[in-house]
């Protein structure tokens, strides 16, 4: 029996869709099953409280934005945030990009009306174009193939950056040269980089040169939304006969598609990748426990991540019951905070934005709940870009509402810029240190 699949495009040409699916089935996998297993092992360490997860990238990737400079900027920002968290909070950081596949977006309505003309809503570049014309907005299965090729190019560059010298810790100063002078967060990062450089120099003098200083592990993730893309990239692993979705290392199920009796949850239950589920403030502990039973019946550490998106005003009241009851069940989930989606507001000019203080307050509430319950705050999942955009207000290098129109470039939701992302990393590092040792100052 076919299960209901929400948020799927209405493809006008089913024969063309079938041809695209056959083409995707014949293409090489984007990631390896062994890499998915490796990530599951790293996430198991997060579940045990031995590591921290940093997941982030674009709200919605675009084909036009899949350039070397854009990819490098996001990768570099993720690296800088990870360095801050690793050094300032003294915790290993698992780095997962919201990259190389985030080309589809769930939407609250199927159509959009402008000046009396009703057209399909923009669902991401993997489905249709953002321009408000009938040609652009008509879903085109051929875009699924273009999404694959853009994802492949993104992953190739990220792998080269991760292992080809760019991620060498001796480059910590070089990652910052382009914006340190004008950014308070960049200046603070530069001081931390001085400390790291001295520590590495000392270790080299002692004859130590660990491989971990010269390369990083990097994993990819996206929402498993477009099942017509995910299913053809699902393969049986020759090592063990298990099934993996090899479009990414980690796939997540969104708040809108997490129905336990829906097609997305059923699909995720059949693959061996690490899986995440987004839950909002109206989710109950029973909802999460039911999903855990379906998605992780063997209670395998690292298999299931629960990403909460509550909003700053709701997290302190909505999260405790979930964490307390799920922890009591002994389900070994990784708890992650998405402080972005619950804090979207409309500015006076009508532009969607987020306030940096609200983002930080939700993360602080996340840590407070886990500290009170004696559980591990496993990580953060954020939307950011490596570019100097003006989409979220606030931050150390303050952006006002009147600045939003200066560089508002997102195709969907507002993202933190590089300076705001680094600022958040320093704040999270302080919260983590305080979680481990309450006597320490949060910003110390």
N, C-alpha and C positions, 0 to 999 in steps of 0.2 A: 504493500500500500504506500502511495506517495504521501509523504508528510508535508504539512504546510511550510513553505519557504518564504518568509517575509523579506521585504526590502529588495526584491529582485527586479531587474529591468524587464520591461515588456518588449522583448526583441521582435522586430517586425518581420524578420526573415529567418525562419527556423532552419532552413536548409543551409544558409550561410553560417549560422551558429554551429550546426553539426560539423561543417567543414572546418571551422576554426578549432573546435574541440579535437578533431582528429589531428590537426597540425600541432596543437599543444601536446597531445599525447606522444607525438613522435620527437619532440624536442628534448634536449638533455635536461635533467633536473637542475634547479637553481642552487640547491644546497644538497649536502650529503646526509644520509640517515645517521651515519656515525657522528656527525656534528650535532644533530638533534639530540642524540643520546648524551653527548658530552655536555651540552647545555643543561639537560635534565640533571646531570650530576652536579653542575654548578648551582642550579636552583635548589637542589637538595641541601646544599650547604647554607643557602639563604633560609630555607625552612627550619634548619637546626639553629639558626641565630648566629651563624659563623661568617656571614657575608651580607652584602647589601646590593640590591638590584637598582641600576639606573637605566631606565628605558625612555627613549625620547626621539623626536624628530618632527617632521612636518605633520600638520593636521591632515592635509591631502596633498600628496605628491602630484606633480604635473609633468607631462611629457616635455613641455618647453623648459621646465625647471630642472630637468635631469642633465645638467651640465657639470663639467668637471669642477668649476669653481663653486657651484652650489653644493654639490655632494661633499667636496673637501671642507667647505665651511661648516656643514652640519657635523661631519665626522670630527673635525677639530674641536668644535664646541663640546661634543660629547666627551672627547678625550680630556679637555680641560676640566670639565665638571667632575669626571672620574678621578682625576689627579687631586683635585681639591678634597673630594670625599675620602679618598684613600689616605692621603697624608694628614689632613686636618682631623679626620675622625678615626684614623688608625683601623680601617676596616677594608678587607678585599671587596672590590666592586665588580659585579657582573655587568657587562656593557651590552645592551641590546638596542639597536637602532630601530626606530619607527620608520623604516626605510626599505626601499627595494620591493615595493608591493602595495603601498598604501595609496592606491589609485582609485579606490571606490569609497563612497561615503553613504551611510544611511541618511534618509531625509524624513522630515515630519509630514510631508505631503507629496503626492505623486506628480502633481502638476503645479505650474506657476502661471499667474495671470499678470500681464502688463498691458495697459492701454487697451483692454478688451480682448487681447490675444492670449489664449491659453495653450501652453506648450509643456512637454515633460520637464520636470525639474532636473537640474544638473546633478548627476549622481557620481561625479568623478570622471577623470579622463579615460578610465578603462571602459566607460559606458557611452558618454556623449560629451559634447563640447559646452563650454561655459557661455558662449555668445548666444544671445536670445534670438535665434533664428530657427526656423523649422528644420533646416538642414543640420545645424549644429546639435540641436537638442534631440534629434531622432537617435535612439540607441543603435550603435553600430558594433556588431560582434568583432569586426576586424580590430577594434581598439584593444580587445583582450590580447591579441598577438603583440600589439605595440607595447602594451603594459609589460608583457613578458620580456621583450627585448630591452626596454628601459630598466627593468629590474635587474636583468643580467649585467648591463653596463654599470649600474650602480654598485652591484655586489663585486664586480671585477675591480673597480677602483678602490672600494673600501678594503678588500682583501690586500691589494697592493700597498695601500697606506698603512694597514695594520702590521704588515710583515716586512715592508721594504725600506725601513729606516725612518719614515715620517713619524712613527709612534715612539721612537726611541726617547726615553726619558731625558736624554741629554738635549732634546729639542724643546724642553719646557719653556724656555725663553722665546724661542723662535715662533711658537704658536701664538704669542701674545703681542708681537711687535706692531701689528697693524692697528691696534686700537687701545693700547695700554695708556697712552698719554691722556686721552679724553674720557676715560672711564674709571670711576672709583673702584668698581669691582676688578677691573684690569690692573689697577695699581696694587690692590691687595694681593691679587694673584701673582704679580711680579715679585713681591716680597716672599711669598711662599715658594716661588720658583728658585729664588736665591738659596733658601734653606735646602731644597731638594738637590740643587747643584752641589752645594757643599757636602751633603751626605753622600752623593754618588762619588765625588772626588775622594772622600775619605775611604769609601769601600774599594775603589780602584787602587788606592794606595796600599790597601790591605791584601790586594790580589784577588778581589771578588769582582766578577762581571756576570751576574745572572742573566740568562736569556730573557727573563721577564722584564728587564730594563730596556730591551731592544725591540720588543714586539708586544702586541696586545691581542687578546682574544676578542673578537667582535662577532656578534650574532644579529640576525635580521628578524623582523617581525612585522606583521600587519594584521588587520582585522580580516578574518575568514568570512567575508560578506558575500562576495560574488561566487556562488557555488559553481557556476559555469566556467570559472577560471580555476578554482581549487580542485575540482574533481579530476580534470585531465592531467594535473600535475601530481596526482596521488599515485604512488608506485609501491610495489612489493619489494622489500629489501632482500637481496640475494643472500645476505649473511644469516638472517634468522627467519625469513618468511613473514615478517610483520609489515604492516601497511603504514606508510608515512606520507604526509603532504609535503612534498619537496619544493614548494614555492617559497618557504621560509623556515627558519628554525623554530620559531614560536608563533602560533596563531592564537588570536583571541576572538571571543564571541562578545558582541556588543550588548548593551543594555536592551536594545530594541529587539534582539533576536535570540535571547537566552531562554525562550520557552522550552522547558524540559521535553515537551512533546513535539517540538519543531524540528525542521530539517537541519538547522545549523548545529544544534546540540547532538543530534543523531550522527551527523557527519563527524563531528569532533570526537565522539565516543569511539569511532572506528579507527582513528589514526593514533600513532604512537608518539607524536611530537609532544613537547610541553604545551599545555593549553592554559590560557587565561580567560577569565570571565569578568566582564564589567558589571558591577551592581550599584544601583543608585540608592537614595535615601529611603525609598519605599520597599526595598527588599527586606524580607524577613530571614531569620536564621533558618527556618524550615526551607525557604527557597534555596539557600546556599547549600544546605545539607542534601537536598534532593539532587542538585546539580553535581555535588561531590560524589554521590552514590553512582550517578550515571557516568561521569567523566573520569572518576578515579576509584573504581570499585575495589582495587587491590591496595589502596592507600599507599601509593608509591611516592616517596618524597621527591619533590621536584616536578611532578607531573602536573599539578594544578595550582594556578595562581589566582587569587581573588583580588581584583583591582576595584577598589571602592571609589566612587565619584559622587560624593555626598553634598558638597557645597560647604563653605565655611560656617554657615549658620546652622547646619544640620548635623555635621559630623560627630559632635560631642554627644548628641542624644541618640543618633541612629546607629553608630558603629559599635558601641559596647556590647549590646545583646548579640550581635552577629559574632564578634570575636569570642565572647565568653562561651556561647553554646557550641560553636564549631570547634573551638579548642577542646571543650569537654568531650566531644565525640572522638577526639584523637585523630581526626582527619588532618594529614600533614600539609596543610595548604600554606602557600606563601602569601602574606598580606602585603599589598601594594597600594599606595595612595595616588590617585589621579586627581590633582587639585585644580584641574583646568575646566572640565566640562560642567561642574556644578556651580561655576562662578562666572558664567557668561552673562553680560548685561548689555543694554543698549545705551549708547551715549546720547547726549542731547541732540547731536547732529544725526542720529539714527544709525550710527555705525556700531556693529557688534564689537565689544571689547571685554577685557578682563582687568581687574585691578590687582596689581602685584601684591598688595597687602592682603587681599582675600585669598590669593593663592598660597601665600606664606601662612596665613592663619589656618587654612585647612590642613596643611602639613603639620603645623604645630598641634592642632587638635588630634590628628592621627597619632602622633607620638605620645600625647598625653593619655589617650585611651589605652594604648599598649603598655605604657609605663604603669598605669593604675592596675592593669590586669596581669602584669608580669609576662606579657607575650612579646614577640619580636616584631618590630616595625620593619618589614622586609625590604621596602624600596619605594621609589617614586616613578611615576609614568607621566611625562610632560610633553607638551607640544612646543617646540622651539625651532628656530632657524639660526643659521650662522650669519645671517645678514643683519644689517643695522635698520630693521624695520621699526615702524611706530604703530603697533597694533594693540599692545597692552599698556595701560597707564601705570605710572608709579615706578618703583625701583630706585636704586641708588643714584643712577643717572636719570633723574626723574623725567618721565614723559607725561605731559598734561593732555586733557581731552582735546584741547585746541591743536595739539601736535599730531593727532591721529591721521589726518589727511596727508601728512608729509610723505610717508612711505607706508601706506596701507596696501599690502600686496597679496594677502592670503586669498585663496579661492573659496574658503569656507569659514573656518574659525580663527580667531586671533591667536598669534603665537608670541611667546617670549622671544626677545632678540638676544643676541649673544651676551651683552652686558647683564641683562636681567637674569639670564640663565646662570651665569657665573655667580651673580649675587645670591640667587637661590641656592646654589651648591654650597656656598659658605654658610648660609643660614641652616641648611639641612645638616651639614657637618656639625654645627654647634648643637643642634637638637639631638643628634645621635650621641654625641659625647655626653650630653646631659642625661640622656636616657640610660647610658651605661653607668655614669657616675653623677648622680643628682647634685653633688656638691660643686661640680664644675659649672662655671657660668656658661649660658647658652651661646654667647657670642665670643667666648674665650678662645 
